[in-house]
Amino acid sequence: MELLKVAQEWAKAEVFSTRFFILFAILFLAASAGFWQLGKTELAKAYIIPMLVAGSLLMTIGLGLFFTNKSRINQFEKAYHQDASAFADSEIARVESTLKEYTVVFKVVPIIIVIAALLIVFVNTPTWRAIGITTIAMMVVILLVDGTAYARIDAYYKQLIALVR
C-alpha cells in the first residue's frame, strides 16, 4: 500500500507542477495581447506572434501534462489493486524511460538557447530578435519546470526501488 501512496503523491505533485506551464502560458499570451494593443515600435509589434506561439505551446504542454497526470492518479489505484507486483515493475520501467528522456531535454534545450542567442546577436531585424528573445524565455520556463520535475521523478524512482527491493 505504501507503493500506491508514493505513486499517487508523485502524480499529485506533477499535477501541481504542470500548472506552472499553464500560468506561464497565460503570461505569454497576455504579453502578446499587450504588445498587440500597446505596441508602438516595430520591435514591440514584432513580439505579438512569437509570444502568441510560445504561449500556445506552453498551454498545450501544460494542459496535456495536467490531464495525463490527473488521470494517472486513478489509474495507479486500479493497476495496483489488480496486480501490485506488475504495477511496480511497470512504474519502474516507465520512470526509467522518463529519466532518460530528461537527459535529452537537458542537452537540447541549452542548444536551442544558444542558437536563439546567436540569432539575436547576428540577425538585426525586429522579427528575428523578438523570436530569439521569446524562444530563450520559453526555454528558460521549460528548464525551470522540467528541472524540478526531474528532481521529483528521480526521488520517486529511488523510493520505488527502495520499496520494491
N, C-alpha and C positions, 0 to 999 in steps of 0.2 A: 504494500500500500504506500510505502514511503516513495517508491519509484514513481507512482502515479502523481503523488503530491509534488514532487520535484519537477516532473514534466509539465504539470499544469501551471506551476508557479513561473516556469521559464516562458511558457506560451503567454501568460498574462503580462509578463514584463515586456515581451515582444509587442503585444498589442499596444501597450502604453508607449513604447519607443516609436512605433510607426506613426503615432500621432504627430511626432515632430516633423516627419516628412510632409504631412498634411498642413501643419502650421507654417512651415517654410514655403510650401506651395502657395498658400494663401497670401503670404507676404510678397512673393514674387509676382503673383497675379495682381495684387494691389499696387505694386510698384509699376507694373506695366500700365495699369489704368491711370495711375498718377502721371506717368510720362506722357500718356496719350492726351490727358486733359490739360496738363500744366506745362508740358514741354515746349519751350520756345526756340531753343537752339537746335541745330542739326544733330548734334550728338545726343541731346535729350530725346529727340524723336527717334533716333536710331535704336534706343533701348526698348521700344514698345514690343516689337516682335520677339527679340531674344528673351526678354523677361516673360512674355506670354508662353513661349515654348518651354522654357525652364520650369515655370510654374506648372504647366500641364504635365510635363514629365514627372516632376516630383509628386504631383497629385496622383498620377497613375501608379507610381511606385508605392506611395503611402496607402492608397485605398486597396491596392492588390495585396500588399502585405498585411494590412489590417484585417481584411476579411478572411484571408488564408489562415492567419494565426488565431483569429476568433473561432473559426470552425474547428481548428485543431484541438482546442480545449475539450470539446465534447467527444471528438474522435479518439482522443487519448483514453478517455474513460471507457468507451466501448471496446477499444482494442485491448486495453489492459484486462478487462473482465473476461474477454474471450480467451486470451492466452497471454499471461503475463510474461512468460519467457520469450515468446515470439515478439511481443511488443518491445521488450528490452533490446532484443537483437536488432529489430528494425530501426529503433530510435538511435542506437549506437551507429548503425550504418548510415543513417540519414545525417546525423550530426558530423560524422567524419567527412562525408561528402561536402557538407556545407562549409566546414572549416577549410577544406581545400579550395573551395570557390572564393573564400575571403582572401586567400593569398594572391589569387589572380586580381581581385579588386584592388588590393593594396599595392599592386605593381602597375596596373593600367591607369588608375585614377591620377597618380602623380605624373605619369607621362602625358596624360591629357592636359593637366595643369601647366606643364612646361610648354607644350605646344601652344596652348592659349596665350601664355605669357609672351612667347616669341611672336605670336600673331600681333599682339598689342605693340610690341617694340618695332617690328619690321613693316607692318601694313598700317599706313597712316590715313585710313578713311574712317569716318564715324561709325559706319555699319560694322566693319570688322573689329574695331575697338570695342564696341558695345557687345558684340558676340564673344570676344575674348574675355572681357571682364565678367560678363554674365556666366560664361562657362566656368571660369575659375570659382565664382561664388557658388554655383550649383555643385561643383565637385567638392568644395570645402564642406558644404552641408552634408553631402553623401559620406565624406570621410568622417565627419563628426558623429553622425548617427550610426554608420556601419562600424566605426571604431568601438563604440560602446556595445553594439550588438555582438561584435566579435568577442569582446571580453566576457560578455554574458554567456554566449554559447560555449566558449572554452571552459568556463566554470561549470556549466551544465554538463558538458562532456565528462569532466573529471568526477562530478557527482554520480553520473550514470555508471561510469567504470567502477567507482568505489562501491556502489550499491549492488551491482551485478556480480562482481568478483570478490 
